[in-house]
Amino acid sequence: MIDDMLRTPEAIRDAERWTAHNYHPLPVVISSAEGSWLTDVDGRRYLDCLAGYSALNFGHRHPTLIAAAHAQLDRLTLTSRAFVHDQFADFCRELAELCRKDLVLPMNTGAEAVETGIKVARKWGYQVKGVAPGQANIVVAEGNFHGRTTTIVSFSTDEDARADFGPYTPGFTVVPYGDLDALAAAIDENTVAVLIEPIQGEQGVVVPPEGYLPGVRRVCTEQNVLFIADEIQSGLGRTGDTFACDHEGVTPDMYLLGKALGGGIVPVSAVAANADVLGVLRPGQHGSTFGGNPLACAVATEVVRLLATGEFQRRSTELGARLHAGLRSLVGRGLVAVRGRGLWAGLDIDPALMSGREACERLAERGVLAKDTHGATIRLAPPLVITEEEIDHAVAQLAAVLAG
């Protein structure tokens, strides 16, 4: 089926021959991209409905971001944090203002931002809250996906991500996602933070019950616990607001950001919090050679400026409504359920029809690229530059796949 579509299977075989098999990609070999569209090595075009797991919120090769990268490449790319470069202050200030926080700590990958958040929360717990040495605990949610480092997979409930990577890092308590009572009951005198995704992306774009996030904020405030929001996938315009937390008027103590912050050009992540939290760090206690490098800062500053206009948040809201209306029309016609917010959707396919993987293969045959997760679920996260016509095209191709 899918093999009939490929005219260059040797590229797939070469990739499998020379790389560890930690991914199972669709057999498509991409060579160029622009906006919402990808082109393979044979010239066939595909509508991108994954956007690099939200790393490409502004589309492929956004001209403003590409121009910033080109200009910086001609000047300076790396100094390390041993010195200050001329792009650093603007990036940190403008991102802090976007987040309504005092301070920013730049890193590279989303997992690094999560690890940074964990370290800062523990240090805050010992130095500010007065938790006994070595006893800090962080409450997390079932179905979470915060990255793949050893510490992070220690509190994953996904056996594919966790199994056979022990011994595991202690200091985490797992509670059901969306259950405020369970979360409150898990907090004790040694709890330093609650770490959650405002919307669980990898789990299938799971939106928590209304009132859950304000409840988390209230409980954390009452118990003197940090509320850490992992907005690495859900943030930066994806859901129709700058942050997914904004939909319920919630401001966490700490934002974890990544993916779209690098504009799909360079890996950029950051932790944003006030000085009473991030201020616990001192020189030598945390760092990164590449974190906050000039090239990353030049691109990410333009990302922040694009978000500051509000244009992409509006596009996500308006076009997301069109996407979800189209998808809901397929419930009962091959889809069991549709979830999400803005230009982000999780679709549960009737497992009697096909798996999520098979659906994605059939979509690829029709020129639409998406990603499956957890059996019969598909995630859609197109770039925010997608058009109404392109959304309608994606929905039509999905309808044709479901109709067989």
C-alpha positions in Angstrom: 0.0 0.0 0.0 2.3 2.7 1.2 5.3 1.2 -0.6 3.6 1.6 -3.9 3.7 5.4 -3.3 7.5 5.4 -2.8 9.8 5.7 -5.8 13.0 6.0 -3.6 12.8 3.2 -1.1 16.6 3.1 -0.9 16.6 6.3 1.1 14.4 4.6 3.7 16.6 1.6 3.7 19.7 3.7 4.2 18.2 5.6 7.1 17.2 2.3 8.8 20.7 0.8 8.1 22.7 3.7 9.7 20.5 4.9 12.6 19.2 3.4 15.8 15.5 2.4 15.5 14.2 4.7 18.1 11.6 6.1 15.6 9.2 4.5 13.2 8.7 7.2 10.6 6.3 7.2 7.8 8.2 6.2 4.6 8.3 9.7 3.1 11.6 11.4 2.3 11.3 15.2 2.6 13.7 17.5 0.8 12.1 21.0 1.0 9.3 22.9 2.6 7.5 26.2 2.5 4.7 27.5 4.7 2.3 24.5 5.4 3.7 22.3 2.6 6.4 19.7 2.4 8.0 18.3 -0.8 9.6 14.9 -1.1 12.6 13.9 -3.1 10.4 12.9 -6.0 8.6 16.3 -6.1 5.4 15.2 -4.5 3.8 17.8 -2.1 2.3 17.0 1.3 0.2 19.2 3.6 2.0 19.3 7.0 -0.6 18.6 9.7 2.0 17.8 12.4 4.3 20.9 12.3 7.1 19.2 14.1 5.0 18.6 17.1 4.3 22.3 17.3 7.9 23.3 16.7 6.8 24.8 13.4 3.9 26.9 14.6 4.9 29.7 12.1 5.3 27.3 9.2 8.3 26.2 7.3 10.9 28.8 6.5 8.9 31.8 7.8 10.5 34.7 5.9 11.0 36.9 9.0 12.7 34.1 10.9 14.8 33.0 8.0 16.0 36.5 7.5 17.0 36.8 11.2 18.9 33.5 11.0 20.7 34.6 7.8 21.7 37.9 9.3 23.0 36.4 12.5 24.9 33.6 10.7 27.0 36.4 9.0 27.9 37.9 12.4 28.1 35.6 15.3 26.7 32.1 16.2 28.2 31.1 19.6 30.0 32.6 22.5 28.9 30.3 25.4 27.5 32.0 28.5 31.1 32.8 29.6 30.5 36.1 27.7 27.5 38.3 27.0 26.5 38.8 23.3 24.4 41.6 21.8 21.3 39.4 21.1 20.9 38.1 24.6 19.4 40.9 26.6 16.7 41.7 24.0 15.6 38.1 23.8 15.4 37.6 27.6 13.6 40.9 28.2 11.0 40.4 25.4 10.3 36.8 26.4 10.0 37.7 30.1 7.5 40.5 29.1 5.5 38.0 26.9 5.4 35.6 29.9 4.7 38.4 32.4 7.7 37.3 34.5 10.8 38.8 35.9 13.5 36.4 34.6 14.2 34.0 31.8 16.7 31.1 31.7 17.5 30.0 28.1 18.3 26.4 27.3 18.1 24.3 24.1 15.6 21.4 24.1 12.3 21.0 25.8 13.6 18.2 28.0 16.4 20.6 29.2 13.7 23.2 30.1 11.9 20.5 32.2 15.1 19.4 33.9 15.9 23.0 34.7 12.4 23.5 36.1 12.8 20.4 38.3 16.2 21.6 39.6 15.0 25.1 40.3 11.8 23.9 42.1 13.9 21.6 44.3 16.4 24.3 45.2 13.5 26.8 45.9 12.0 24.1 48.1 15.2 23.8 50.2 16.2 27.4 50.3 12.9 29.2 50.4 10.2 26.8 51.6 12.4 25.0 54.1 12.0 21.4 53.0 14.3 19.0 54.7 17.4 18.2 52.6 16.9 15.4 50.1 13.1 15.2 50.7 11.7 17.4 47.9 8.8 15.9 46.1 7.0 17.0 42.9 3.4 16.1 42.0 2.9 15.1 38.3 0.0 13.7 36.3 -0.7 10.3 34.7 -0.4 10.3 30.9 2.3 13.0 31.1 4.9 13.6 28.4 7.7 16.0 29.5 10.6 14.5 27.6 12.9 11.4 27.5 15.8 12.0 29.9 16.4 9.5 32.7 14.8 11.7 35.3 11.8 12.6 33.2 10.9 9.0 32.2 11.2 8.1 35.8 7.7 9.6 36.3 6.2 8.7 33.0 3.3 6.3 32.9 3.9 5.3 29.3 5.7 1.9 29.4 7.2 2.4 26.0 9.0 5.5 27.3 9.8 4.1 30.7 10.4 0.3 30.6 14.0 -0.9 31.0 15.5 2.5 31.7 15.7 2.1 35.5 16.8 2.6 38.2 14.5 5.5 38.3 14.9 8.9 39.9 12.8 9.3 43.1 11.0 12.4 44.2 7.8 12.3 42.1 4.2 11.5 43.0 1.8 10.6 40.1 -1.9 11.4 40.3 -4.7 11.1 37.7 -4.8 14.0 35.2 -7.7 16.3 35.7 -8.5 15.1 39.3 -8.0 18.1 41.5 -8.9 16.2 44.7 -6.2 13.6 44.1 -3.7 16.3 43.4 -4.5 18.2 46.6 -4.3 15.0 48.6 -0.9 14.2 47.2 0.7 17.5 48.5 2.5 17.3 51.8 5.1 19.3 53.6 7.8 18.1 51.3 6.1 19.0 48.0 7.8 21.8 46.2 5.9 21.8 42.9 3.1 20.6 40.8 4.3 19.9 37.2 1.6 19.5 34.6 0.8 20.1 30.9 -2.2 22.4 30.6 -3.2 20.1 27.7 -1.6 16.7 27.3 -0.3 16.5 23.8 1.4 13.2 23.5 -1.5 11.5 25.3 -3.8 12.6 22.4 -4.5 16.3 23.0 -6.4 15.8 26.2 -8.0 18.9 27.6 -8.6 18.9 31.4 -12.0 19.5 32.9 -13.1 23.2 33.1 -11.9 24.6 36.4 -9.1 22.2 36.8 -6.3 24.7 36.0 -7.7 27.4 38.3 -8.1 24.7 41.0 -4.4 23.7 40.6 -3.5 27.4 40.9 -5.5 27.8 44.0 -4.2 24.7 45.7 -0.6 25.5 44.9 -1.0 29.0 46.4 -2.7 27.7 49.5 0.0 25.0 50.1 3.0 27.2 49.2 3.9 25.0 46.2 5.1 26.1 42.8 2.8 25.6 39.8 4.9 24.7 36.8 3.2 24.7 33.5 4.8 22.7 30.7 3.8 24.7 27.7 6.4 23.3 25.4 3.8 21.9 23.0 0.7 23.8 24.1 2.2 27.3 24.2 3.1 30.1 21.8 -0.2 30.4 20.0 -1.0 26.8 19.4 -4.3 26.8 21.3 -5.6 30.3 20.3 -3.9 32.1 23.2 -0.3 32.8 23.8 -0.4 30.0 26.5 -2.9 27.3 27.1 -3.2 28.5 30.7 -4.6 31.8 29.4 -7.9 30.2 28.4 -8.8 29.9 32.1 -7.1 33.1 33.3 -4.3 31.1 35.1 -0.8 32.3 35.6 1.6 29.6 36.8 4.7 30.3 38.8 6.9 28.9 36.1 6.5 28.4 32.3 8.5 25.7 30.5 8.8 26.7 26.8 10.4 25.2 23.8 9.6 23.9 20.3 8.0 26.9 18.5 10.4 29.2 20.4 13.1 28.2 17.9 10.9 28.9 14.9 11.6 25.5 13.4 15.2 26.7 12.7 17.2 26.1 15.8 16.4 24.3 19.1 15.5 26.9 21.7 13.9 26.4 25.1 13.5 28.5 28.2 12.2 28.7 31.7 10.4 31.8 32.7 9.6 32.7 36.4 9.9 35.6 38.8 13.0 36.5 40.7 11.8 34.9 43.9 11.9 31.5 42.1 14.7 31.7 39.4 16.7 33.9 41.7 17.7 30.9 43.8 20.3 29.9 41.2 23.9 31.2 41.5 26.8 31.1 39.0 28.1 27.5 38.5 24.9 25.8 39.7 23.3 25.3 36.3 24.2 26.1 32.7 24.5 25.1 29.1 27.2 25.8 26.5 24.7 26.4 23.7 21.8 27.8 25.8 21.0 31.4 24.8 23.5 31.4 21.9 23.4 34.3 19.5 21.8 32.5 16.6 19.1 31.0 18.9 18.4 34.4 20.5 18.2 36.2 17.1 15.6 33.8 15.8 13.7 33.4 19.1 13.5 37.2 19.5 11.6 37.4 16.2 9.4 34.6 17.3 8.4 36.6 20.4 7.8 39.6 18.3 5.5 37.6 15.9 3.5 36.5 19.0 3.4 40.0 20.4 1.2 41.1 17.5 -1.5 38.6 18.4 -2.0 37.6 14.8 -1.1 34.0 15.2 -3.2 33.6 18.3 -6.2 34.9 16.3 -5.5 32.6 13.4 -5.4 29.7 15.7 -8.7 30.6 17.3 -10.5 31.3 14.0 -9.0 28.5 11.9 -9.2 26.1 14.9 -12.9 26.6 15.0 -13.1 25.6 11.4 -10.9 22.6 11.9 -12.8 21.3 14.9 -16.2 21.8 13.1 -15.0 19.7 10.2 -13.6 17.0 12.4 -16.8 16.8 14.6 -18.8 16.2 11.4 -16.9 12.9 11.1 -17.8 11.6 14.6 -20.0 8.6 13.9 -18.5 8.3 10.5 -15.2 6.6 11.5 -14.2 8.9 14.3 -15.2 8.1 17.9 -14.2 11.4 19.5 -12.5 14.7 18.8 -10.6 16.8 21.4 -8.5 19.8 21.5 -8.3 23.6 21.3 -7.3 26.0 18.6 -5.3 24.4 15.8 -4.6 21.3 17.9 -6.8 18.2 17.8 -6.7 14.6 19.0 -8.9 12.2 17.0 -9.9 8.7 18.2 -10.6 6.4 15.2 -13.0 3.5 15.5 -10.4 0.7 16.1 -12.6 -1.7 14.2 -11.8 0.4 11.1 -8.0 0.7 11.4 -5.2 1.7 13.6 -3.9 5.3 13.9 -0.7 4.2 12.1 -2.7 2.8 9.2 -4.8 6.0 9.0 -1.7 8.1 8.8 -0.3 5.9 6.1 -3.5 6.3 4.1 -3.4 10.1 4.7 0.1 10.2 3.4 -1.0 8.5 0.2 -3.4 11.3 -0.1 -0.8 14.0 0.5 -1.5 14.8 4.2 1.0 14.1 6.9 -0.1 13.5 10.5 1.1 11.4 13.5 -0.6 8.6 15.4 -0.3 7.9 19.1 -1.5 5.3 21.5 -3.1 2.9 19.1 -6.1 4.4 17.3 -5.5 8.1 18.0 -4.2 10.7 15.6 -2.8 14.2 16.5 -3.3 17.1 14.1 -1.3 20.3 14.7 -0.9 22.2 11.4 1.2 25.3 11.2 -0.7 28.4 12.2 -0.1 29.8 8.7 -2.5 27.2 7.3 -5.4 28.5 5.2 -9.2 27.8 5.3 -8.9 25.9 2.0 -6.0 23.8 3.3 -8.0 22.9 6.5 -10.9 21.9 4.4 -8.6 19.8 2.2 -7.1 18.0 5.2 -10.6 17.2 6.6 -11.8 16.0 3.2 -8.8 13.6 2.9 -9.4 12.3 6.4 -13.1 11.7 5.5 -12.0 9.8 2.4 -9.7 7.6 4.4 -12.4 6.8 7.0 -14.9 6.0 4.2 -12.4 3.4 2.9 
